[in-house]
Amino acid sequence: MIIWWLRKTAQKRIFMNNIVKYVFTVIVSLLSVSAFAQFRVNHNDESPLRKLQFAEVAISNLYVDKVDEEKLVENAIRGILDKLDPHSSYLTPKEVEQSNEPLNGNFEGIGVQFNMIEDTLLVIQPVTNGPSERVGIIAGDRIVSVNDTAIAGVKMSKEEIMKRLRGPKGTKVRLGIVRQGIKDLLKFTVVRDKIPVKSVDATYMIRPGIGYIRIGSFGATTHDEFVESLSRLQQQGMVHLILDLQENGGGYLKAAVDIANEFLEKGDLIVYTEGRKVPRTEYKADGKGVFLNGKIVVLVDGYTASAAEIVTGAVQDQDRGLVVGRRTFGKGLVQRPIDLPDGSMIRLTIAHYYTPSGRCIQKPYKKGDNRDYAMDMLNRLKSGELMNADSIHFADSLKYETLRQHRTVYGGGGIMPDEFVPLDTTIYTKFHRELAAKSIIIQQNLRYVDNHRKELQNRWTSFADFKQNYEVPKSLLDTIISEGEKQNIKPHDEVELQKTLPYLRIQLKALIARDLWDMSEYFSVFNEQNEMVKKALEILQR
């Protein structure tokens, strides 16, 4: 018995040492040469790594119920990362693919913008020169089957439908199409292709001499899209620029640096990063930007984060332009992606972002307390910060100066705008919010455009004419109010109804413009009542 136990113990020691060697090999492959020189694995029983290995082996071999070792390890990794900071994270292979798609600038599929009316897929617009447009699919078509499998009327989830429509470039998919005015089912064979994912949401001339560009995120193609937008607006006479970064959650550092480079003089510091094991790295402008002279106003809010804050901080600290809006999110932690053998990934925080004046963008957090961090925006609302700039208090120790005009700016998390625009909590009535929450507005708008598409397209051939003269019909408003009543959503009184209608009309007009043209036209309509945009125009027209 003793001999058997000794043999088993020896075998386990060999097994454990092999695990240590394997983990050591993986870790070393992820570290730089200089880090390798400092890395040592302690083979005694006090090593934290060895302790973790013993725990995993004990659970997988001795636990009362069968365990999924893969899930066990994933949960352990997540547990470790959760105790570090709010932005270090673990992603499964599927999550890696989903998170990279909008940043990579493309995906593979059939190329349509669509929405769901009840359980039917309605094509809003085919992607220009995309695979669907090439075979003749048009706006207003309903896709009812994919590869002879019905997707309409069967309560199939949106995710499942997208999974069936997407696929590797070059593969074919058979679509069954219902088109208004045509009795028979139309059948198309679409060859899937790479479909661009645009990160510049809107580009247009908002006033004579003033251009407007809205960036939704910072991905692999954002800089190229942005330069193309600048060029187009300059050809239309743009002298000054409104750069809208509201609700921009960030993305790639390189994209942010490249865009800031278009505004700044040679040698101007854009951002620098620094961490415990990462030396200070500076990113400077090369002086070859295409918009070095005109005025700039950057629009931000509480959801402007990360890479968007890098651009904002560079423009403000270098006194290149003014920032308008509300304090940004405050995400100034740098993550390095670490690919794992099975396609999963660790995004590990390795450094902080600092603006040119030396401000750390990251807002304070307590390690392991992600709930309080996630509630920050609600706390800002409760404190009154979103409605009144005087509710924001900064310690004198957080004072910094801009680099040219020596204006006072503050650190301590996020970028405080030069011109504060309060959040108007009265613009949406309770009645309006409930209609939107039940998707009544978007659904009835889709139905209206679908039923009147040809009529609208024939009448409104010019967007300028549409913007100037189109009025949302009373019948559409009545339909929305009636549908709300069916779902027990009613205005409190006539006063609330009359207060709801003006903003509802603007929203519907913008949505109709989007469905007939694109997102630039949507924002062209919607921005006319946006208080931040109004403030930016006031500044640029002084």
PyMOL commands that set and color helices and strands:
alter all, ss='L'
color gray80, all
select helices_A, chain A and resi 2-30+33-38+48-62+69-82+93-104+131-135+158-165+222-235+253-261+307-317+370-374+376-383+389-391+396-398+430-437+440-459+463-469+474-486+494-516+519-529+531-540
alter helices_A, ss='H'
color red, helices_A
select strands_A, chain A and resi 89-91+106-109+112-117+120-126+142-146+149-150+172-178+186-191+193-196+200-207+210-215+240-244+269-274+281-284+296-300+322-325+333-339+345-354+399-401+408-410+419-420
alter strands_A, ss='S'
color yellow, strands_A
deselect
rebuild
show_as cartoon
